Structure formats: structure tokens, C-alpha cells
Amino acid sequence: MARRRILPSETLAAYGATPIYPSQGISNNDGYNVPASSVSTTAVKGIKQQQPSQFPFIAKSTHNDDKETSQPIGILINGWKITTQSSSIGDEKQMDELTMLLEETANNNNCNTDSATSITTAHQEEDCKKRRLCPPEITFMDALISFQYQKSDSTDGAGEVDMSSSCREIRFSAQASLIEWAEAHNKLDQNNANSTTQKTSILTYRGVSIIRTADAKIWSNKQTTTTSSDDNNISSTSNSQFYYDWTFSSPYAGTIILPPCKQRATKEKDINNRKQWQSLDQSHIPFHLLQDTTQPILLFDDIHLYEDDLHDNGDVSLNIKVRVMPKCWYILQRLYVRVDYVCVKCREVRYFCLFDNVKGCGRDVQVNTIYRDVVWREASWDELSGMSLPTDPSAWREDGIAGSHTQVQTLASMLPRLPTVSLPDDLPRYSYFDAASNH
């Protein structure tokens, strides 16, 4: 089954949409192409490329020119420029650069010793050790999902659309997700997997924690028993390395891109502009509208950002499903983690935006406002049987099926049955971002 589908130009035109193809038609300054038969040159002339330097944590591709990569496609509809791009697995150079970036993020401000004194405590020395991280084995470095909104009245002196001054965008990429994952390691204590002071250690921060496999737990218990009489030996073992979250359980919930003139001048770090989201008391996503089968799906895509088999101990995958319809667009971001015989996690983020006023949506749902719902679910392996869920790891694979012949359970049907867990304090359950705002 194809992951990417877009309706023909003629069909899109009937709904006021224009396709963006990679290989034919009029090329705009982003490298995308719009068929000449379906849109005038003026409609795309003012869409200007924004350089990666304006967007921290979003790297420019380092692919060689002769390396085959998937091309971006998308549509222009109601002031929105929506594009998706799949990707091959990152090459060696890209992965090395990503590793350096993740380690820089994880080690940022780690060493804050007092320059007025030469005395450094053992705890300070421990904090100054470099935290070494590793990205997932399968990282789709050039995969990208972009939803740009441009107000129709935003023009320059020549009457052309000026995307650089007023465009607002929500974007998704593997690098942005992993940067937020790496950032959480700043708060995790060194040697937290073997910490002997767990009462005061920070073992979990923003959903990032150190998980051990079932075999590692057994080995660690045996090691503790055999070395309990030798405190120095325990200390030297626990100080040998920094343990990181090898399940890549990122708290990522999208990247907000603002025009340069709207960026806040502050020393406070706001990775992915996540503080731009405003809290709500309840969900504003009209799911009944998404279930309206009379609305054709103009564009559908399923983009994978990263995957890893966790050294044959489970699976992790982060993917984004995109659906664009005549009245709205919808995104489902899902991070799925399975550590065999240890735990199952599912972190889902849903995004919705309405193009125009629609009856039945209520006054609370504003046009060109992005609404976001976040839910995290998790269960330890021991809890699964109590919820009538399978304990065979094969049943929790993407293609796994569990249950009797009369009651088949698929992964999609089992994940919603996992219990919800608390979200980080800075990640509201319901929130919104006004893409049309002037502020």
C-alpha cells in the first residue's frame, strides 16, 4: 500500500487546491513545482525560500548531489502551503553530524564550576563528564513535514506575497525530535542507571528516562549482590559511563517556526518554540468532521522519522500521518516504544486546523488556528495480562496479531487500551497555536 497519495490536478482544482510536484511545471524558489495549467505565476512568485539558519535545530541536507532522495510534494490551499518529503536513511556523514549535535545539546551548561576557586568537588567533576549519546540506527534525515500559513493580505511593496516576514509554520523532522530528546539528558544525573542515591537523583525528565532490558536488570542485581561488600568497586563501576535513554522516547510535539521579526529576544532556551502553544481546558478537535466520508482526502502521507530495533530488545518508531481535506487538515504523530518484557509506550499528538467556518464545529473552533491534543500511554510488561493484553512480544510488533480466532487483536486496537500517564508540566494535554495572529 502506497504511503503517499495526492489527487489529480483537475480534482484538486475543483476544491480550490493546487498541487505541488517535484518534476514538472513552474518552479518556485523553494525548489517545488506547480503545474502551469492549474495556477498562475503570481500565485507562487512571492513564496521565498527561508534559509535553515533562521530555524535552529533544523539542519540543511548534507546529501551528495548524486544521491537519490525522495522529492517533496504537496498542495496550496486556502493560504496554506503543505508539503511532505520522505527520505532515505542518513549517510555516515549526516549521522556523525547529528551525533555531535545531540551530544552538544546534552552537554550544554553541564560544567558550571566556580572560576574563583580551584577546588572542585567530586560531584562537580562527575557533572562535567561528557554525556555521550547515539541517534537511532535508522534515521531519515531529510524526511520533513511542513504546514506553512501565509495571510492573504501580507504583501510587499510590489504586491507580492512576502513569506519571510509573516509566514507561520508547524514543521516535523527527525532532528528536531531528537534534539528535544537530547535536551532532557541535561537534567538526568550521571550514572543514573546505577545510582546509589536514587532518593535525590533525577531519573526521569520530560518523559526521558533510563530503561534497562530484562536481562540487564538480572545482571545488575547479581552484580550488586556479588560486590555489595566492596563499596569502592561499586563506585568505580557506576562512574565508568553515562547511561542515556536508548529507547529514544522523545517528548517532541512539533516545531513552531516564526518569522524572524516575531522571534523573541530572550536568553531563555525554547527549543522548537514549544512555549508558543497556549493551554486549553478541553479538546477543540471536531473529530466528527474528520469522520465525514463526503470529504475527499486531497493529500495523504505517512512519513517515518526514525526507527530502531533497540539491539534486538524491542522496537521504537516515530512517524507522522498527514491528511488534507477541503475543509481542514489533520496530523497524527505517533511515537511507539516496545522493550520486550519491560514496557510498552505510545505517545500520540494530534493536530487539527480548519480552513473556513463550518457548521457544527462550534464557535470555539477558530479558522487557521492549530489545535493540539497530546496523550501518553504506558504499561509495564507485568501489567499487560491484567488488562487482557498479550504478553508475547511478537503480538506487539507492527505486523503482529494476537488473540484467538474469534477475537483478533491488532496493534492499533491494543494501544488505546494502555493506561494514560502524566504529561510533563510544560506539555499541556490540550493547546492551540494561532497561525493567523499578528502577535
C-alpha positions as CSV (number, residue, x, y, z in Angstrom):
1,M,0.0,0.0,0.0
2,A,1.4,3.4,-1.0
3,R,2.2,5.7,1.8
4,R,1.8,8.9,-0.3
5,R,-1.4,9.8,-2.2
6,I,-2.4,13.0,-3.9
7,L,-5.4,13.6,-6.1
8,P,-5.0,14.7,-9.7
9,S,-4.7,18.4,-10.6
10,E,-8.1,18.6,-12.1
11,T,-9.8,17.1,-9.0
12,L,-7.8,19.4,-6.6
13,A,-8.8,22.4,-8.7
14,A,-12.4,21.7,-8.0
15,Y,-11.7,22.3,-4.3
16,G,-9.6,25.4,-4.8
17,A,-6.3,23.5,-4.3
18,T,-3.2,23.5,-6.4
19,P,-0.7,20.6,-6.4
20,I,3.0,20.9,-5.9
21,Y,5.0,18.4,-7.8
22,P,8.8,18.0,-7.9
23,S,9.4,17.4,-11.6
24,Q,7.2,19.5,-13.9
25,G,5.6,22.9,-14.2
26,I,6.6,26.3,-12.8
27,S,9.3,26.1,-10.2
28,N,9.1,28.4,-7.2
29,N,12.1,29.5,-5.0
30,D,11.7,26.5,-2.6
31,G,12.5,24.0,-5.4
32,Y,8.9,22.9,-5.6
33,N,7.0,22.9,-8.9
34,V,3.4,23.9,-9.6
35,P,1.7,22.9,-12.9
36,A,1.3,25.9,-15.1
37,S,-2.2,24.8,-16.1
38,S,-3.5,25.0,-12.6
39,V,-2.1,28.2,-11.1
40,S,-0.7,31.5,-12.3
41,T,2.9,32.6,-11.9
42,T,1.8,35.3,-9.5
43,A,0.4,32.8,-7.0
44,V,3.8,31.3,-6.3
45,K,6.2,34.0,-7.3
46,G,6.3,35.5,-3.8
47,I,7.0,32.3,-1.9
48,K,10.6,32.8,-0.9
49,Q,13.0,30.2,0.5
50,Q,13.8,30.6,4.2
51,Q,17.3,29.6,5.0
52,P,18.0,26.9,7.5
53,S,20.0,29.3,9.6
54,Q,16.7,31.1,10.6
55,F,15.5,27.8,12.1
56,P,17.8,26.5,14.9
57,F,17.9,22.7,15.2
58,I,16.7,22.2,11.5
59,A,19.8,21.3,9.6
60,K,20.3,21.7,5.8
61,S,20.7,18.4,3.9
62,T,24.2,17.1,3.5
63,H,23.3,14.6,0.9
64,N,25.7,14.3,-2.1
65,D,24.2,15.6,-5.3
66,D,24.3,12.2,-6.9
67,K,22.5,10.5,-4.1
68,E,18.9,9.6,-4.9
69,T,16.4,11.1,-2.4
70,S,12.6,11.4,-2.4
71,Q,11.3,14.7,-3.6
72,P,8.8,16.9,-1.7
73,I,5.2,17.1,-2.9
74,G,2.2,19.0,-1.5
75,I,-0.7,21.3,-2.2
76,L,-1.5,25.0,-1.9
77,I,-5.0,25.5,-0.4
78,N,-6.7,28.4,1.4
79,G,-3.4,30.2,2.3
80,W,-1.7,27.0,3.4
81,K,1.4,25.6,1.7
82,I,1.5,21.9,2.8
83,T,4.5,19.8,1.8
84,T,5.8,16.4,2.8
85,Q,9.1,14.7,1.9
86,S,10.2,11.2,2.7
87,S,13.9,10.3,2.9
88,S,16.5,7.6,2.6
89,I,18.4,6.6,5.7
90,G,21.0,9.2,6.8
91,D,24.5,8.5,5.4
92,E,27.6,8.3,7.6
93,K,28.4,12.0,7.4
94,Q,24.9,13.0,8.3
95,M,24.8,10.6,11.3
96,D,28.2,11.8,12.6
97,E,27.0,15.4,12.4
98,L,23.7,14.5,14.1
99,T,25.6,12.7,16.9
100,M,27.8,15.7,17.5
101,L,24.7,18.0,17.7
102,L,22.9,15.7,20.1
103,E,26.0,15.5,22.4
104,E,26.4,19.3,22.3
105,T,22.8,19.6,23.4
106,A,23.0,17.0,26.1
107,N,26.2,18.6,27.5
108,N,25.1,22.2,27.3
109,N,25.8,24.1,30.5
110,N,26.8,20.8,32.2
111,C,30.0,22.2,33.7
112,N,29.3,25.3,35.8
113,T,32.3,25.3,38.2
114,D,33.2,28.5,40.1
115,S,36.1,30.2,38.4
116,A,37.1,31.9,41.6
117,T,38.2,28.7,43.2
118,S,40.4,25.8,42.1
119,I,38.6,23.4,44.4
120,T,36.2,21.1,42.5
121,T,34.1,18.6,44.4
122,A,33.7,15.0,43.2
123,H,30.1,15.8,42.4
124,Q,31.1,18.7,40.1
125,E,33.7,16.5,38.4
126,E,31.0,14.0,37.7
127,D,28.7,16.6,36.2
128,C,31.5,17.7,33.9
129,K,31.9,14.3,32.3
130,K,30.8,14.3,28.7
131,R,27.5,12.7,28.1
132,R,27.7,10.6,25.0
133,L,24.6,9.9,23.0
134,C,23.8,7.9,19.9
135,P,21.0,8.5,17.4
136,P,18.7,5.7,16.2
137,E,20.2,3.4,13.7
138,I,17.6,4.2,11.1
139,T,17.2,8.0,11.0
140,F,15.5,9.5,8.0
141,M,17.5,12.7,8.0
142,D,15.8,14.5,5.1
143,A,12.2,13.5,6.0
144,L,10.1,16.6,6.5
145,I,6.5,17.7,7.0
146,S,5.7,21.4,6.7
147,F,2.5,23.3,7.1
148,Q,3.1,27.0,6.3
149,Y,0.3,29.6,6.6
150,Q,0.5,32.9,4.8
151,K,-2.1,35.6,5.4
152,S,-3.6,36.7,2.1
153,D,-3.1,40.4,3.0
154,S,0.6,40.0,3.7
155,T,2.3,41.6,0.7
156,D,5.3,43.6,0.0
157,G,5.5,46.9,-1.9
158,A,5.2,45.2,-5.3
159,G,2.0,43.4,-4.2
160,E,3.7,40.0,-3.9
161,V,3.3,37.7,-1.0
162,D,6.2,38.0,1.4
163,M,6.6,34.7,3.1
164,S,9.7,35.6,5.1
165,S,8.0,38.4,7.0
166,S,4.7,36.9,8.1
167,C,4.7,33.2,7.4
168,R,4.0,30.9,10.3
169,E,4.7,27.2,10.1
170,I,4.5,23.9,12.0
171,R,7.2,21.5,11.0
172,F,8.2,18.0,11.8
173,S,11.7,16.4,11.4
174,A,13.7,13.6,13.0
175,Q,16.5,16.0,14.0
176,A,14.1,18.4,15.8
177,S,12.6,15.5,17.7
178,L,16.0,14.1,18.8
179,I,17.2,17.5,19.8
180,E,14.4,17.7,22.3
181,W,15.2,14.2,23.5
182,A,18.9,15.1,23.9
183,E,18.0,18.3,25.8
184,A,16.2,16.2,28.5
185,H,19.5,14.5,29.3
186,N,20.8,17.7,30.7
187,K,18.6,17.1,33.8
188,L,19.4,13.4,34.2
189,D,22.1,12.5,36.7
190,Q,25.2,11.0,35.5
191,N,25.4,7.2,36.2
192,N,21.6,7.3,37.0
193,A,21.2,3.6,35.9
194,N,23.4,2.5,38.8
195,S,22.8,5.4,41.2
196,T,23.1,4.6,44.9
197,T,21.3,7.8,45.8
198,Q,18.0,7.4,44.0
199,K,16.1,9.4,46.5
200,T,17.8,12.6,45.4
201,S,18.7,11.7,41.8
202,I,16.7,12.9,38.8
203,L,16.0,9.6,37.0
204,T,13.2,10.9,34.7
205,Y,12.8,14.3,33.0
206,R,10.1,15.2,30.5
207,G,9.4,11.6,29.9
208,V,13.0,10.7,29.1
209,S,14.4,8.0,31.5
210,I,17.0,5.2,31.6
211,I,15.3,1.9,30.9
212,R,17.1,-1.4,31.3
213,T,16.3,-4.6,29.5
214,A,15.0,-7.6,31.4
215,D,18.5,-9.3,31.1
216,A,20.3,-6.2,32.2
217,K,18.2,-6.0,35.3
218,I,19.0,-9.6,36.2
219,W,22.7,-9.0,35.6
220,S,22.7,-5.7,37.6
221,N,21.0,-7.5,40.6
222,K,23.6,-10.2,40.5
223,Q,26.4,-7.7,40.3
224,T,25.1,-5.8,43.2
225,T,24.9,-8.9,45.3
226,T,28.4,-10.1,44.5
227,T,30.0,-6.7,45.0
228,S,28.0,-5.4,48.0
229,S,31.0,-5.8,50.3
230,D,33.2,-3.7,48.1
231,D,31.9,-0.1,48.0
232,N,34.9,1.2,46.1
233,N,34.3,-1.4,43.4
234,I,30.7,-0.3,43.0
235,S,31.7,3.3,42.8
236,S,34.3,2.7,40.1
237,T,31.8,0.6,38.1
238,S,29.0,3.2,38.3
239,N,31.3,6.0,37.4
240,S,32.5,4.4,34.2
241,Q,29.9,5.8,31.8
242,F,26.8,7.9,31.3
243,Y,23.7,5.9,30.6
244,Y,21.3,7.5,28.1
245,D,17.8,6.8,27.0
246,W,18.5,4.2,24.4
247,T,14.7,3.9,23.6
248,F,14.7,7.5,22.1
249,S,11.5,8.3,23.9
250,S,11.3,11.9,22.8
251,P,8.7,14.3,24.3
252,Y,8.6,16.1,20.9
253,A,5.3,17.6,19.9
254,G,6.1,19.6,16.7
255,T,8.3,22.6,15.8
256,I,6.8,26.1,15.5
257,I,8.6,28.3,13.0
258,L,8.0,32.1,13.4
259,P,9.1,34.9,11.1
260,P,12.4,36.4,12.2
261,C,10.7,39.6,13.3
262,K,8.4,37.6,15.6
263,Q,11.2,35.7,17.3
264,R,11.5,36.7,21.0
265,A,14.8,38.1,22.1
266,T,15.4,36.2,25.2
267,K,18.2,34.2,26.8
268,E,15.8,31.6,27.9
269,K,16.1,28.5,25.7
270,D,12.9,27.5,23.9
271,I,13.7,24.5,21.8
272,N,11.3,24.0,18.9
273,N,9.4,27.2,20.1
274,R,7.3,24.8,22.3
275,K,6.3,27.7,24.6
276,Q,4.2,29.2,21.8
277,W,1.5,26.7,22.5
278,Q,-1.3,28.1,24.7
279,S,-3.2,25.8,27.1
280,L,-6.9,24.8,26.8
281,D,-9.3,23.2,29.2
282,Q,-10.6,20.7,26.7
283,S,-10.1,19.3,23.2
284,H,-11.2,21.6,20.3
285,I,-10.6,19.0,17.6
286,P,-14.0,18.2,15.9
287,F,-13.5,14.5,15.3
288,H,-16.9,14.2,13.7
289,L,-15.7,16.4,10.9
290,L,-12.7,14.0,10.3
291,Q,-15.2,11.1,10.1
292,D,-17.2,12.8,7.3
293,T,-16.8,10.5,4.4
294,T,-18.2,13.0,2.0
295,Q,-15.0,15.0,2.2
296,P,-12.3,13.6,-0.2
297,I,-8.8,13.2,1.1
298,L,-6.8,15.6,-1.2
299,L,-3.4,14.6,0.2
300,F,-2.3,11.7,2.4
301,D,1.1,10.8,3.5
302,D,2.8,8.6,6.1
303,I,6.3,9.8,6.9
304,H,8.7,7.9,9.1
305,L,11.3,10.0,11.0
306,Y,13.3,7.3,12.8
307,E,13.2,3.6,13.8
308,D,15.4,1.3,15.8
309,D,15.2,-2.4,16.9
310,L,16.8,-1.5,20.3
311,H,19.6,-4.0,19.8
312,D,17.0,-6.8,19.3
313,N,15.3,-6.0,22.5
314,G,12.2,-4.3,21.1
315,D,11.3,-1.5,18.7
316,V,10.9,2.2,18.6
317,S,9.4,4.2,15.7
318,L,8.3,7.8,15.2
319,N,6.0,8.5,12.3
320,I,3.7,11.3,11.1
321,K,0.4,10.7,9.2
322,V,-0.9,13.7,7.2
323,R,-4.4,14.1,5.9
324,V,-5.6,17.2,4.0
325,M,-9.3,17.7,3.1
326,P,-11.3,20.5,1.5
327,K,-12.3,21.9,4.9
328,C,-9.4,21.2,7.2
329,W,-6.1,19.3,7.7
330,Y,-5.2,16.8,10.3
331,I,-1.9,15.3,11.6
332,L,-1.3,12.2,13.8
333,Q,2.2,11.9,15.3
334,R,2.9,8.6,17.0
335,L,6.0,7.5,19.0
336,Y,5.8,3.8,19.7
337,V,8.2,2.1,22.0
338,R,8.3,-1.6,23.0
339,V,11.0,-3.0,25.3
340,D,10.4,-6.8,25.4
341,Y,9.4,-8.0,28.8
342,V,9.8,-4.5,30.3
343,C,7.3,-2.0,29.0
344,V,5.2,-0.6,26.1
345,K,4.8,3.1,25.4
346,C,2.7,5.0,22.9
347,R,2.8,8.8,22.7
348,E,0.3,10.4,20.3
349,V,-0.1,14.0,19.3
350,R,-3.0,15.1,17.1
351,Y,-3.1,18.4,15.3
352,F,-6.1,20.0,13.5
353,C,-6.7,23.2,11.6
354,L,-9.9,24.5,10.0
355,F,-9.8,26.4,6.7
356,D,-13.2,28.0,6.9
357,N,-16.2,28.3,9.1
358,V,-18.1,25.0,9.1
359,K,-21.5,24.3,10.7
360,G,-21.4,22.0,13.6
361,C,-17.8,22.9,14.7
362,G,-18.9,25.4,17.3
363,R,-17.7,28.9,18.0
364,D,-14.7,27.7,19.9
365,V,-13.0,26.3,16.8
366,Q,-11.3,29.2,15.1
367,V,-10.2,29.3,11.5
368,N,-6.5,28.9,10.8
369,T,-5.8,28.1,14.4
370,I,-3.9,24.8,15.1
371,Y,-5.4,22.7,17.9
372,R,-3.2,20.1,19.5
373,D,-4.2,17.1,21.7
374,V,-1.5,15.1,23.5
375,V,-1.9,11.7,25.2
376,W,0.8,9.4,26.5
377,R,0.1,5.8,27.3
378,E,2.3,3.3,29.0
379,A,2.3,0.0,30.8
380,S,4.9,-2.3,32.4
381,W,5.0,-5.8,31.0
382,D,3.7,-7.2,34.2
383,E,0.6,-5.0,33.9
384,L,-0.4,-6.3,30.4
385,S,-2.0,-9.5,31.5
386,G,-4.2,-7.6,34.0
387,M,-5.6,-5.6,31.1
388,S,-6.3,-8.7,29.0
389,L,-3.4,-7.7,26.7
390,P,-0.9,-10.2,25.3
391,T,2.4,-10.8,26.9
392,D,4.0,-12.3,23.8
393,P,6.4,-9.7,22.3
394,S,5.5,-10.8,18.8
395,A,1.9,-9.6,19.3
396,W,3.2,-6.0,19.9
397,R,5.0,-5.7,16.6
398,E,3.7,-3.6,13.7
399,D,2.7,-6.7,11.8
400,G,1.9,-8.8,14.8
401,I,-1.6,-10.3,15.5
402,A,-2.6,-11.8,18.8
403,G,-5.7,-13.4,20.2
404,S,-7.9,-16.3,19.4
405,H,-9.6,-16.9,16.0
406,T,-12.8,-15.4,17.3
407,Q,-11.2,-12.2,18.7
408,V,-8.2,-10.9,16.8
409,Q,-6.2,-8.1,18.4
410,T,-4.1,-5.8,16.3
411,L,-1.5,-3.3,17.5
412,A,-3.8,-0.4,16.5
413,S,-6.6,-1.8,18.7
414,M,-4.4,-2.6,21.7
415,L,-2.6,0.7,22.0
416,P,-5.7,2.8,23.1
417,R,-6.2,0.3,25.9
418,L,-2.9,1.1,27.6
419,P,-3.4,3.4,30.6
420,T,-2.6,7.1,30.3
421,V,0.3,8.6,32.2
422,S,1.0,12.2,33.3
423,L,2.5,14.7,30.8
424,P,5.4,17.0,31.5
425,D,4.4,20.3,33.2
426,D,5.3,22.3,30.1
427,L,3.3,20.0,27.7
428,P,-0.4,20.7,28.1
429,R,-3.0,18.0,27.3
430,Y,-4.9,20.4,25.1
431,S,-3.4,23.5,23.5
432,Y,-3.5,25.8,20.4
433,F,-1.4,28.0,18.2
434,D,-2.9,30.8,16.2
435,A,-1.2,30.8,12.8
436,A,-3.1,33.9,11.7
437,S,-2.2,36.0,14.7
438,N,-0.2,39.2,14.2
439,H,1.5,38.7,17.6
